[in-house]
Amino acid sequence: MVIAVANQKGGVGKTTVSFNLIKDLAAKGYRVLAIDNDPQGSLTTAILADISNLFANVLDIFKEDDADIAPQKILENLHFIGADIRLAKMAEQTDDIVYRLSEYLAKRSKNYDFIIIDCLPSFGYLLKAALKAADYVLIPVKPSPFALMGLSDLTDTIDKIKRRINPKLDVLGIVLNLIEGKQTNLSTGLQEAIRNLYKDKVFKTELIKGVKFEESIMYNQSIIEYDARNKGAKNFLDFTDELLERLKEKGECNG
């Protein structure tokens, strides 16, 4: 299944969630294809020790119809298609590019259990392309004064994509991310507001903020690979388990 990790607001830890989810799913034995669909290339930097070693670029998928590039092998069951700043020019193209990613993945989806797309933090053709290709959207949210407004805009966009070009698209869930150890009344109130408004769409597991997450990515490792005894590692394992359970309830995941 194809999961787009999306939020049009930056600074919510979207790539950190994508990277750790990709690594955890692969560690559990699932066949994973990771796609960086962000011109900033943050996921590419996290996965590759040297960005000059990027040999499969999502730009090549968007440049022409019926592209047939081979994903780059990272691990036996983890393949990757990366991105760099040149992808930004695709935002100025016609809406024809919206369909190219889904057409490419349709030919390769049978090779994978999960395809995870890390999306750029803005609206436009590239986000539409990811949502056209996706079965589900995973939405990381950092509780902040503008979080509810941003969520409303994103869910409106998802609804439009579902009505117009991708009827199968659904929200897998909203994950509260970058939760501080010592919370203020404001942050606690915002979390409660998000849960009250979106109810069971919000994951029970909240992802805590920790310096180990930032350190681990510098070494191209997930938090679990970097320090399995860390509280954040256990926290993320709980999140992945909850995500898999959600998919099982939808009849999408048996393992």
C-alpha positions in Angstrom: 0.0 0.0 0.0 1.1 3.6 -0.6 1.2 6.0 2.3 1.9 9.7 1.8 3.3 11.4 4.8 2.0 15.0 4.4 1.5 18.3 6.1 1.6 21.6 4.3 3.2 23.2 7.4 6.9 22.9 7.9 8.6 22.1 11.1 6.3 19.3 12.2 8.9 16.6 12.0 7.4 15.0 8.9 10.7 13.7 7.5 11.8 12.3 10.9 8.5 10.4 11.1 8.9 9.1 7.5 12.5 8.1 8.0 12.0 6.2 11.2 8.8 4.5 9.9 10.6 3.4 6.8 13.5 1.9 8.8 11.2 0.2 11.3 9.0 -1.4 8.7 12.1 -2.7 6.9 13.5 -4.0 10.2 10.2 -5.9 10.7 10.8 -7.7 7.4 8.4 -5.7 5.1 9.5 -4.9 1.6 9.6 -1.1 1.5 10.1 1.5 -1.2 10.8 5.0 0.2 10.3 8.1 -2.0 11.5 11.6 -1.3 9.0 14.0 -3.0 10.5 17.1 -1.5 13.0 19.4 -3.3 14.7 20.0 0.0 15.8 16.4 -0.2 15.8 15.9 3.6 14.8 12.2 3.4 17.5 11.7 0.8 20.1 13.2 3.2 18.8 11.0 6.0 19.0 7.8 4.0 22.3 8.4 2.1 25.5 9.2 3.8 26.6 11.1 0.7 23.9 12.7 -1.6 26.3 12.3 -4.5 25.5 8.6 -4.2 21.9 9.2 -5.3 21.3 7.2 -8.4 17.5 7.0 -8.6 15.8 10.5 -8.7 12.1 11.1 -8.5 12.7 14.0 -10.9 13.1 11.5 -13.7 9.6 10.1 -13.0 8.0 13.6 -13.3 10.0 14.6 -16.4 8.4 12.2 -18.9 5.4 9.8 -19.3 6.0 6.1 -18.8 9.3 6.6 -16.9 11.0 3.3 -15.9 13.8 4.1 -13.5 15.0 1.4 -11.1 14.8 2.2 -7.4 18.1 2.3 -5.5 18.9 -0.6 -3.2 19.6 0.5 0.4 19.0 -2.8 2.1 17.8 -6.1 0.9 14.2 -5.1 1.6 14.5 -1.3 1.4 14.7 0.5 -1.9 14.8 4.3 -2.4 14.0 7.0 -4.9 15.5 10.3 -3.8 15.2 14.0 -4.6 17.2 17.2 -4.9 16.6 20.9 -5.4 16.1 20.4 -9.2 12.7 18.9 -8.3 11.5 22.4 -7.5 11.0 23.3 -11.1 8.3 20.6 -11.4 6.1 22.9 -9.4 5.9 25.1 -12.4 4.8 22.4 -14.8 1.3 21.6 -16.1 -1.1 19.4 -14.2 0.0 16.5 -16.4 2.7 15.6 -13.9 0.1 14.9 -11.2 -0.5 11.5 -12.8 3.0 10.4 -13.5 4.0 9.2 -10.0 0.8 7.1 -9.7 1.4 5.6 -13.2 5.0 4.7 -12.3 4.0 3.1 -8.9 1.2 1.1 -10.5 3.9 -0.8 -12.4 6.0 -1.5 -9.3 3.7 -1.7 -6.4 3.5 -5.5 -6.5 7.2 -5.6 -5.5 6.6 -4.0 -2.2 4.5 -4.2 1.0 4.8 -0.5 1.7 5.6 2.5 -0.4 6.2 5.6 1.8 6.2 9.0 0.2 7.7 11.9 2.1 5.9 15.0 0.8 7.0 18.6 0.6 5.4 21.1 3.0 3.3 23.0 0.6 0.3 22.7 -1.8 0.8 22.3 -5.5 1.4 19.7 -8.3 3.9 17.7 -6.3 1.6 17.2 -3.3 -1.3 16.4 -5.6 0.9 13.8 -7.4 1.6 12.1 -4.1 -2.0 12.1 -3.0 -3.1 10.8 -6.4 -0.7 7.9 -6.0 -1.5 7.2 -2.3 -3.9 4.8 -0.6 -3.6 6.6 2.7 -2.3 9.9 4.2 -0.4 10.0 7.4 -0.4 13.5 9.0 2.3 14.4 11.5 1.2 17.5 13.6 3.1 19.5 16.1 0.6 21.1 18.5 0.8 24.8 17.9 -1.6 27.7 17.6 -1.8 27.3 13.8 -2.0 23.5 13.9 -5.8 23.3 13.7 -6.0 25.8 10.8 -3.4 23.8 8.9 -5.2 20.5 9.5 -8.4 22.0 8.3 -6.7 23.2 5.0 -5.0 19.8 4.5 -8.1 17.7 5.1 -10.0 19.9 2.7 -7.4 19.3 0.1 -7.5 15.5 0.7 -11.3 15.6 0.3 -11.0 17.4 -3.0 -8.4 14.9 -4.3 -10.6 12.0 -3.2 -13.7 13.5 -5.0 -11.8 14.4 -8.2 -8.9 12.1 -9.0 -8.4 9.4 -6.3 -11.6 7.9 -4.8 -9.6 5.4 -2.7 -7.7 8.0 -0.8 -8.2 7.9 3.0 -6.6 9.5 6.1 -4.8 6.7 7.9 -4.4 9.0 10.9 -3.0 12.1 12.6 0.0 11.6 14.8 0.9 14.2 17.4 4.6 14.8 17.1 7.4 16.6 18.9 5.6 16.4 22.2 7.7 18.2 24.9 8.5 16.3 28.2 7.3 19.3 30.2 4.1 20.6 28.6 2.5 23.9 29.0 -1.2 24.5 29.5 -1.3 25.8 25.9 0.3 22.7 24.3 -1.9 20.4 26.4 -5.0 22.3 25.4 -4.1 22.2 21.7 -3.6 18.4 21.9 -7.0 18.0 23.5 -8.6 20.3 20.9 -7.1 18.2 18.1 -8.3 15.0 19.7 -11.8 16.4 20.3 -12.2 17.6 16.8 -10.6 14.6 14.9 -11.5 11.9 17.4 -10.4 8.4 16.4 -8.4 9.7 13.4 -5.7 10.8 16.0 -3.2 8.1 17.0 -3.2 7.1 20.7 0.6 7.1 20.6 2.1 10.5 20.8 5.7 10.9 19.5 7.9 12.7 22.1 10.6 15.2 21.2 14.2 14.2 21.9 17.7 15.1 20.9 18.4 11.5 20.0 16.2 11.7 17.0 18.3 14.5 15.6 21.5 12.8 16.4 20.5 9.5 14.9 19.6 11.0 11.5 23.1 12.6 11.4 24.4 9.0 11.4 21.8 7.9 8.9 20.2 5.7 11.5 16.7 5.4 12.9 16.3 6.1 16.6 15.9 2.4 17.1 19.2 1.6 15.3 21.0 4.4 17.1 19.8 3.8 20.7 17.3 1.0 21.1 17.1 1.6 24.9 16.1 5.3 24.5 12.6 6.2 25.5 12.0 7.7 22.1 12.9 4.4 20.4 10.3 2.5 22.5 7.8 5.3 21.8 8.3 5.0 18.1 8.0 1.2 18.1 4.6 1.7 19.8 3.6 4.1 17.1 4.6 1.6 14.3 2.7 -1.2 16.0 -0.4 1.1 16.3 -0.1 2.0 12.6 0.1 -1.7 11.6 -2.9 -2.4 13.8 -4.9 0.3 12.1 -4.1 -1.2 8.7 -5.1 -4.7 9.9 -8.5 -3.3 11.0 -8.9 -2.0 7.5 -8.0 -5.4 6.1 -4.8 -4.1 4.6 -2.1 -5.8 6.6 -1.8 -9.3 7.7 1.8 -9.4 9.0 
